[in-house]
């Protein structure tokens, strides 16, 4: 079986221009990939496929083999097909040029797997935790018992119906193709799944081509961004890389708020008919709508129930609420179930002891500025605003800012994108 490893190395990366030539420990990144691929036994040839003469020159400078290919290819597989017409083999292994930490033993495992002539395409995966599964830049895969891929997605798959589920696999973008598959690749019909997810392997799955997925140990990071590059450089130099901690509000999809003491200042008045009257802040109302219009659900949870409160909820267009609740922990679990989110995607805003169980139920919690110290001590963060004085709006702005949506509240153009549903 004649095996050739092809390394697509496109120069014009939008997030990191000139990526194949980025210096890592004194060598261009593409050289690290080439050397690791060359260390795989029983491989007949290693070839870099590029669209830029600068990469070609760099490869030739370290005595590597490189071929110029078209700059019009939509994917690395299309570039591989062009190389196939110039370099003959039975099996082609596609190793991305931004994987300088790829292990030769993992590539060798693919070579050995392809000895089974019933396998047309093979790739790799490794286990990840639930937090990484939510990153759309991390492609996930689910497999059948025999190791064949059932589906690839940027979304967490399978969907965690139970919050405790934590068994996800990251797809490692290294492929082994039998020549016959590549020969028909360009003729495969377009796939709606490929278009939706922007994942070229879904074209093959949609056409009925089976992809065998081999599990390996967790791999080193690839290089997609300047931050990734610094992390890989640190690994090569054997030093710790101190990454900026991710803002926990970045992944929030549900905000649950108490009413008395949060949306109001805690004062309660009764009119002559006995109806309860509360004072709400209009800025909080607009904060609720901006979150909802930006795709972040808001739910109201209160130990009280009244016509006044129901009217306010209706005016703001809030579709999720539980009123007259005594067990706020169970109520938060119910609201998370309704919103189809998990604990780490949920925050709660409270002001008093009755809210402490909700702090435990949700992944992140806020206490208003005028909450008792024993409540503030249990919260993830203490707000600068008091209840009924814009506390919810403060939370809204913090979440929108963490999710790079601050223009919604800070610019006229951004607000225009959500103003149709705005209400105070």
N, C-alpha and C positions, 0 to 999 in steps of 0.2 A: 504494500500500500504506500503510494507516494504521497507525502504530506508536505504542504507548503504553508508557512505562516505569513499572513499579509497584515501589515500595520498601516491602516489609513491614518494620515496625518495632515489634516486641513489647517492651513495657516491662519485663515481669517475667522477665528472664534470671536463671536460678538461680546462675550463676557471676559475673554482673556486673549486679545490679539497676539499673534505670534506664539501661541501656546507651545507648539512642538519644540521651539528653540529656547524656551524658558530654562535658565540655568538652575541646575540642581546639583550641588556638591561638585561644581566644576565641569559638569557635562550638560549638553542640551538634553531635555527630557526625553526626546525621541531616541537618544542613544541608550539611555537606561532601559527603555522598553525593548529595543533591538537586542541588547546584550542578554537580557533575561529570556527573550524568545529563542535566541541562539543557543542557550544552555539546555534546551529541551532535547532529549535523545530521540533518535529515529525521525528527525525532521530533515527533509531534503534541502530546504531553502527558506530563507527569511527575506521578505521584500517589503520596503516602505512604499506605500502608494500615496503620493502627494499631488497637490495642485499648485505648488509654488516652488520656483527655482531655488529660493533660499533654503528650503528644507532639503531639497535634492542635494545642494552643495554641502550642507552640514552632514548629511548621511555619508556622502562620498568621502568627506574629510576624515571620517573614522573607519574608512574602508568597508562601509556597509553597502548594501544593494538597494537602489531606489528607482522607481519609475514615475514619470510624469503622467498624470491622469487629468481628465476634464474637471473644470471648476464648476460645472453645471449639475453635478450629481446631487440628488436630494438626500441621500443617505450613504453611510459607510458601506452598506451591502451593494448598492449600485456601483460604487467605486471598485468593490471587490470583483464584481462581474466583469468590469473592463479589464482588470488585471488577469482574470482567468483566461481571457482570450490571448494573452501574451505569455503566460506561465502555466504549463501543463501540470496537473496533479490529479490524484483521486479524491483527496480531501483537502479542503482549504480551511485554515483556522484564522479567524478574524480577531485580532487583538488591537484594541483602541490605542492610539498613540498617546493618550493622556493617562495611562495606567503604569507609571514607573515602578510601582511596587508589586506588579503581577508576579505570582510565584511560578517558577518553571515546573514544579511538581503538579500544580493544578492544570497547566497546559498539557503536561504529559498524561494526566488522568483522562483528559478529553481525547487525546490520541488513542489511548488504550480502549476507551469506550467505543470509538469509531471502528475498532476491529470487528465489532458486531455489524454485519452488513445490513441488518434490518433497521438500523438507526440511520436516518437521513440527516438530521440536524441535532446538535447537542450544545448545551450551554451550561452555565454554572449559577449557583445561588448559595447564600449563607443566611443563617438565622440573624434576626434583628429584634429589638424590643418594640413595644407598642408606640413609644414616643417617636421613634424614627420612622415607623410605618406611616405616620401622618404627613411626612414630607413629600410633596408631589414630585420633587426631583429624585427621590428614591423610588425606583420601579420595583413593585412587588410581584411575586409569582405564587400561584397555588398549583399543586401537582396532584396527579392521581397516584394510587399506591405503587404503580410500576415506575414512577419517576417522570412520566410524561406531563408536560405543562397543560393545565386546564385553561389558564388565563394569566395575562400580564396586565398590570394596572398601576397608574400613579396614585390611585386611591388605596386606602387600607383594605386589603382582601385577605381572608374573608371578613365581612362586616362583623364587628364585635358586639353581638347581641347581648352578651353578658360583659359587664365592665371588667371582669377579672381575666378575660381572654387575652393571651399574650404569646401567640405563636405565629410569627410572621417571617417571611423569607424575602430577602433582597435579591433581585436579579443582578448578576454580575455580567456586564455586557461583553462577554467573550463567546464566540460561536465557532463551532466546527460544522462545515457544510460538506455534504457529498457533492461531487461535481454536477451530477444530474439535477440537483435542486437548484443550483446557481444558474444552470442553463435555462431553466424555465422561470426564474425569478422575475425577469423583466416582463414576462407575459402574464403574470398573475393578475387577476382583476383587482381593482381598487377595493379597499375595505373601509366601511363606515367606522369600524372599531379603530382602525389605524388612524383615521382622520381625527376621531374624537380624542384619542389618548396621545396622539403623536408618537406612536410606538410602531416601528416598522415590522417587528416580529409578529404583530397581530395580522398582517397581510398573509403570512404563511399559515397561521392557525385558521384564519377564515377560509383559506383555500383547502383545508384538510390536511396540511402537512404537519406531521407530528414532530414535536420538539422535545427531546429528552433533556431533563434538567438534573445535573449532578450536584449534590450538596458538598461544599468544602468548608474548611475553617474560615472564619471571618477574614476578609482581605483588607489590605491597606487601602486608604482613601485614594480615589482618582483625583484628577485635577480639573475642576470645572470653573473655579473662580480664583481671584487673588488670595482669598482666605485659605482655600484648599491648597494652593501652591505653598503658602507659608507653613502649613501643617506638614506637608510632605517634606519640605526642606528641613524642618525640625527633626523629623524621623530619621532622615539620612545622616544628620549630624549628631543624633543621639541625645538631643536635648528636649526638654519639656516644651510643649507649645501651649501657651496660655491664650485660649480663645475667649473672646468676649462672650459672657454668658447670655444665652438667649432670653429675651423678655418673655416671661410666662404668659403675658397677655396676648402674645402673637397668635396663639392657636385657639383663643376663646371663641366659642360659637353660641354660648347661652349665658345671659346675665339674669340672675334671679334676685329680686329686690324685695325687702320688707317695705311696709307702708308707713305705719306710725313711727316717727323718729328718723325716717330716711327720706321718703317722698314728702313727708310733712315734718313740721317742727315738734311733733308730739302733742301739740295742744288739741283738745277735743271740746267742741262747743255743741250745745243742743238748742234747737229752735223750739218754739212753743208747742209744736206738734210732737216733740221728742226725737226729731230727726237729727242724726249726728252730722255736724259741719266740720270740715277739715280745711286747712290752708295748704295748698300745693304751690310749688314754684314752677313758673312757666318754662324756665330754662331746663329743668329736669324733663319736662314733657318733650321739648325739642330734642334733648339728648336721647330719649327713648326712641323717637322716630328716626333719628339719624343712624342709630345702631340697626334698627329693623330694616331700613332702606339700604343699608350696607351689607345685609346678609347675616346679621348677628341677632339672634332671637332674644326677646326680653319677656320675662315671666314675672308676675306679681304674686307674692306669697304673703298672706296676712293671717294673724290669729283672730282678727275681727272681720266682720262682714256687715255691710250697710249699703243702702241705695246710693248714698253719696259716692262711696268707693266704686261701686259698679258703674256709675255714670262716668266717673273719671277714666276708668279702664276702657269704657266704650269710646269716649271722646278721643282717646289716644290710639285707638285701633289695636290694642293689645289682645292677642288671640289666646294667650296662655295665662291662666290664673287659677290659684287655689285659695279660697277664702274661708275664714272660720277654722283654720287649721291649728291643731294642738301639737302634733308630732311633725316638726319641721324637717327632721332628717328623712323620714319616709316620704314627705311631700316633695323634697328636693329630688329624691330618687325617681319619683313618679314623673316629675317635670323633665328630668333628663331623658327618661324613657320616651316621653312624648316628643321631645325635640330631637331624638335619635343622636344624642351626644354622650360622651363619657365624662368621667369626673374631671380629668385634666383640662377639659374644654369648657368648664363651667365655673363661674364666679358667683358669690353671694355677697350682698350688701346688707349689713345689719347694724343694730344700735344697742342691743340689750341682751341680758342673759338668755332670753327665750330664743335668741338667734344662734347660740353657741352650737347646738346640734347641727344646724345648717352649715356652719363653718367647717365641721367635720365631714359633712357629706360632699362638699364641693372642693374642687382642686385649689381654688384661690378664694380669699375672702377679704372684704374691706370693712372697716369700722368707721363710722362717721366721726367727725372731730369732737363732738360733744358726748360721745359714748363713755361709759365708766371705764376706768383704767383696766379693770379685770376683763373687760370685753376687748379693749384695744390690744391687750397682751396676747390674746388668742387669735387675732386677725393677722393675715399675711401683710396687710398694709393699712395704715391709718390715714384717712383723708384729711385735707386741710379745711374742707367745708363741713359745716354742721348740717344735721338733718333738716330738710325743708328750706335750706339756704343754698341749693345748687350742688349738693353732694353727689347726686346721681349724675349730673352733667359732668362733674369732675371725672367720674369713672368712665363715662362715655368717651370723653376726650382722650383719656389715657389709653383706652382700648383701640380707638381709631388711629391714634398715633403709632401704637405698637404694630399695627397691621398696615402701616404706610397709607392710611386713608385720611390723614389729617386735613387734606384740602377740602374735605366734606364740611368741616366746621370753620376753616380758616380762610377760605377764598370764595368769592362769588361764583366762580366757574365750577368749583367742586360742589358747592351747595346746590347749584342748579341741577346736578345729576340726581339729587334725592328730594328736591323741593316739592315734587308733585304729591308726596305722601307726608309732607311735614305738617306738624301740629304742635301747639304749645299747651 
